[in-house]
Structure formats: C-alpha cells, structure tokens
Amino acid sequence: MFFRIRISSILLLLSSFFVMGCGISLRVYRPFPNETSFEFVKKMDHIEIKVKEENRMKMATYDGYFVSPEGLPNEYGPLTYLIRKELSMRGNRYPLLLDRGGKILVDEFQLVSLDRCSKNLSFVRLKVRIQIGSGPEEVFSYYDEIDSRVTNCYLTGSILTVVPLLWYVPYNGFRGNREDQLNQLGRNSLSEFFARLEVLSGYNGSSPVEEVPQSEPVPTKQKQSPAKQEPVDPKLKEIMESL
C-alpha cells in the first residue's frame, strides 16, 4: 500500500514538473531604459514591414524531448507588431526611415529551445533586409545560443534519485531555465537589430529624452584693462625715489 502511494506521488510530481516545463511564457520585447508610455501603433503606409511565414501564435519553438515540439506565442505580440510598435514609440530614433520610407523584410527568425536528454540548446537566428528610401539594401544577420544541461532528463533523474537534485537546482538557477534562456535570447536579438536600424536611419545618439544635463558654465572673469594713471609731478617723483 505504501509502495503504491509512493509511486503515485512520484508520478504526480513528475507530471507537474513536465507541465511546468512545457508551460513556457514567452516575453520578448526590446528592453529600453526610461521607457515612455505607449498609446497606439501609428499608421506607416510608406514603410513595408514583413516577416516571412509569420505565425502570430508561434514565435518560438520548445522541444522538450519527452513531449512533442510546441509553438510558443509571444505575450507582447508577433515580430511585425513589435517593429511597428518600436517605430511608433521612438520615431525620433529613426528619422530617415520615417521621412523617406523603406523596407524591413525579415527573411528568417528562429527562436528555439531543443532538448536532447543530456543537453539543451537554445538559440536565436535573425536575418533582415533593410532599405531606407531608395538607398541600397543592407542585410542584418544575428545568431546567438546557450548550451546547457537544463533538460527534462536531468530533471527526471534528479527527482527520482533525490541526491542529484542538490546539483541540478543550483545549476538551473545559474544557467536559467529554458523560459529564461528563450526570453533573454529573443530580447538580445531585438536590441541588436533596432540598434543597427537606428544607425542606418541616421540617428546620431541625441534626443530630448536622453540628453545629459550639462553643468552650468563657470563664468569667466573678464580681464580688466589697467586704469589710466594720472600724470606724476616730477618734484614728487624725486622725493619718492630718495626715500
């Protein structure tokens, strides 16, 4: 009886861990200091923004080894929306693009967490063609990955044998779980992309929000011209020199 109860408890614990592992919340956006309030996405018909084969309900893929690959929607919206939102919120950072129009064509965007029992590979791959006005087209490419031992196999072994759990929990906290890894990689890719787009759009690094208040200039003391001397009496001069 005790054995049955213990087995059922372990199975329940395992299932709960797998449900938690599969229930990844994707929160990809551009981290930005001094974030301004956001109202709405502006209409920009002169700027073409396309993401190849974009699926609003699948921005990332999680393959947990024991479970079927799962498409993850982004809580902040698809990539096309994130780009339009960025241009609406911080238009002063993209002067040439907003003035002349252009194209932002995302040929590839992959955000994947791939379990292979003994290791997990989380990676992001982004490839975008950018054109400002009638200027030349530039290709932006970005790739980054996190290779770790944060996998469902290690999680299962740690629960069943208890002792490795002492190693797995601190390691998981150090490397971050798969949710942390996907969100971090996604945010980094957007930060790099928008930083490059700012340069191509003629942003020079100064805006009313980011201007550093300069200290008041120290008033310079004007050089005073020597006062005009009165003529000296020659007799008085002789007396002064003899003293």
C-alpha positions in Angstrom: 0.0 0.0 0.0 2.8 2.4 1.0 4.7 1.5 -2.2 1.6 2.3 -4.4 1.1 5.6 -2.7 4.8 6.5 -3.1 4.8 5.6 -6.8 1.6 7.6 -7.4 3.2 10.6 -5.6 6.3 10.4 -7.7 4.3 10.2 -10.9 2.2 13.2 -9.9 5.3 15.2 -9.1 6.8 14.3 -12.4 3.7 15.2 -14.3 3.6 18.6 -12.5 7.2 19.3 -13.4 6.6 18.4 -17.1 3.5 20.6 -17.2 5.5 23.5 -15.7 8.3 22.8 -18.2 6.0 22.9 -21.2 4.1 25.9 -19.9 6.8 28.4 -21.0 5.8 32.0 -21.1 7.4 33.9 -24.0 8.0 37.6 -23.2 10.1 39.0 -26.0 10.4 42.8 -26.4 13.1 45.5 -26.7 14.4 46.3 -23.2 14.8 50.1 -23.1 15.9 52.5 -20.3 13.5 55.3 -19.4 10.6 53.6 -21.2 7.9 56.1 -22.4 4.2 55.4 -22.2 2.7 53.7 -25.2 -0.6 54.7 -26.8 -1.1 53.1 -30.2 0.7 51.9 -33.3 0.9 54.7 -35.9 -0.1 54.2 -39.5 3.0 54.0 -41.7 2.0 53.0 -45.2 5.3 54.2 -46.6 7.2 51.6 -44.7 6.9 48.0 -45.7 7.3 45.5 -42.8 7.1 41.8 -43.5 8.1 38.6 -41.6 8.4 35.6 -43.8 5.9 32.9 -42.9 5.0 34.7 -39.7 2.6 32.8 -37.4 1.1 35.1 -34.7 0.6 32.1 -32.4 4.1 30.7 -32.9 7.1 33.0 -32.3 9.3 30.3 -30.7 9.6 26.5 -30.6 10.1 24.4 -27.5 11.1 20.8 -27.9 11.1 19.1 -24.5 12.4 15.6 -25.7 9.7 13.7 -23.8 6.9 15.9 -25.3 6.0 16.9 -28.8 7.5 20.2 -30.1 5.3 23.1 -29.0 4.9 26.5 -30.7 5.0 29.4 -28.2 3.2 32.7 -28.8 4.7 35.9 -27.6 2.8 37.7 -24.9 3.9 41.1 -26.4 2.7 40.2 -29.9 4.3 38.9 -33.1 7.5 40.4 -34.6 5.8 42.6 -37.1 3.8 44.2 -34.3 7.0 44.7 -32.2 8.7 46.5 -35.1 5.7 48.8 -35.7 5.4 49.5 -32.0 9.1 50.4 -31.8 8.8 52.9 -34.7 5.7 54.4 -33.1 7.2 54.8 -29.7 10.7 56.0 -30.6 10.2 57.7 -34.0 12.9 60.2 -33.2 15.5 57.5 -33.3 14.6 56.6 -36.9 14.4 60.0 -38.7 15.5 58.9 -42.2 13.3 55.8 -42.2 10.1 57.7 -41.1 10.8 60.6 -43.5 11.8 58.7 -46.7 10.1 55.3 -46.0 11.7 52.0 -46.7 11.5 48.3 -46.3 12.1 45.9 -43.3 11.9 42.4 -44.6 12.6 39.6 -42.1 13.7 36.6 -44.1 14.4 34.4 -41.1 13.6 34.4 -37.4 14.1 31.3 -35.3 13.9 31.2 -31.5 14.2 27.6 -30.4 14.8 25.5 -27.2 15.9 22.0 -28.2 16.2 19.2 -25.6 18.4 16.2 -26.4 18.3 14.5 -23.0 21.9 15.1 -21.9 22.0 18.7 -23.1 19.8 21.6 -24.2 20.5 24.0 -27.0 18.6 27.3 -27.0 19.4 29.6 -30.0 18.1 32.6 -31.9 18.7 33.3 -35.6 17.6 36.6 -37.2 18.2 37.7 -40.8 16.7 41.0 -42.0 16.9 43.0 -45.2 16.8 46.8 -44.6 16.3 49.5 -47.1 16.0 53.3 -46.3 14.2 55.2 -49.0 15.7 54.4 -52.4 19.1 53.7 -50.9 21.0 50.4 -51.1 19.7 47.3 -49.3 21.6 46.1 -46.2 21.4 42.6 -44.7 21.4 42.3 -40.9 22.4 38.9 -39.5 22.4 37.8 -35.9 22.9 34.5 -34.2 23.4 33.5 -30.5 23.0 30.4 -28.4 23.0 29.0 -24.9 24.3 25.4 -24.5 23.4 23.9 -21.1 22.4 20.8 -19.1 19.0 22.2 -18.2 16.9 19.3 -19.7 13.9 17.2 -18.8 16.2 14.1 -18.5 18.3 15.7 -15.8 15.2 17.0 -14.1 13.7 13.5 -14.0 16.8 11.9 -12.7 17.2 14.5 -10.0 13.6 13.9 -8.8 13.9 10.1 -8.8 17.3 9.9 -7.1 17.0 13.0 -4.9 20.7 13.4 -4.4 21.5 15.0 -7.9 18.7 17.5 -7.1 21.3 19.2 -4.9 23.3 19.8 -8.0 20.5 20.4 -10.5 18.7 23.2 -8.6 21.8 25.5 -8.2 22.9 24.8 -11.7 19.4 25.6 -13.0 19.4 28.9 -11.1 22.9 29.7 -12.5 22.1 28.9 -16.2 18.5 29.9 -16.1 15.6 27.7 -17.1 14.5 27.3 -20.7 12.0 30.1 -20.3 14.7 32.5 -19.2 17.0 31.4 -22.0 14.4 31.9 -24.7 13.4 35.3 -23.4 17.0 36.5 -23.0 18.0 35.4 -26.5 14.9 37.0 -28.0 15.4 40.3 -26.3 19.1 40.4 -27.2 18.3 39.8 -30.9 15.8 42.7 -31.0 18.1 45.0 -29.1 20.9 44.4 -31.7 18.5 44.7 -34.6 17.0 48.0 -33.5 20.4 49.4 -32.6 21.5 48.7 -36.2 18.3 50.2 -37.6 18.9 53.4 -35.7 22.4 53.8 -37.3 21.0 53.2 -40.8 18.2 55.7 -40.1 20.6 58.5 -39.3 20.2 58.6 -35.6 23.1 60.5 -34.1 22.7 59.4 -30.4 21.0 62.6 -29.1 17.3 63.0 -28.2 15.4 65.2 -25.8 14.9 62.2 -23.5 18.5 61.2 -23.4 20.3 64.5 -23.3 22.5 64.6 -20.2 22.0 67.9 -18.3 25.2 69.8 -18.6 26.6 71.7 -15.6 26.3 75.4 -15.7 29.3 77.0 -17.3 31.6 78.7 -14.8 31.5 82.5 -15.5 34.9 83.6 -16.8 36.4 86.6 -15.0 36.9 89.3 -17.6 40.3 90.7 -17.8 40.3 94.2 -16.6 42.3 96.7 -18.5 44.7 98.8 -16.3 43.3 102.0 -15.1 44.6 105.2 -16.7 47.3 106.7 -14.4 47.3 110.3 -13.5 50.5 112.3 -14.5 53.1 112.3 -11.8 54.6 115.6 -10.6 58.5 115.4 -11.3 59.3 117.0 -8.0 57.2 114.4 -6.1 58.9 111.7 -8.1 62.3 112.8 -6.9 61.2 112.8 -3.3 59.7 109.3 -3.6 62.9 107.9 -5.2 65.1 109.4 -2.5 63.2 107.7 0.3 
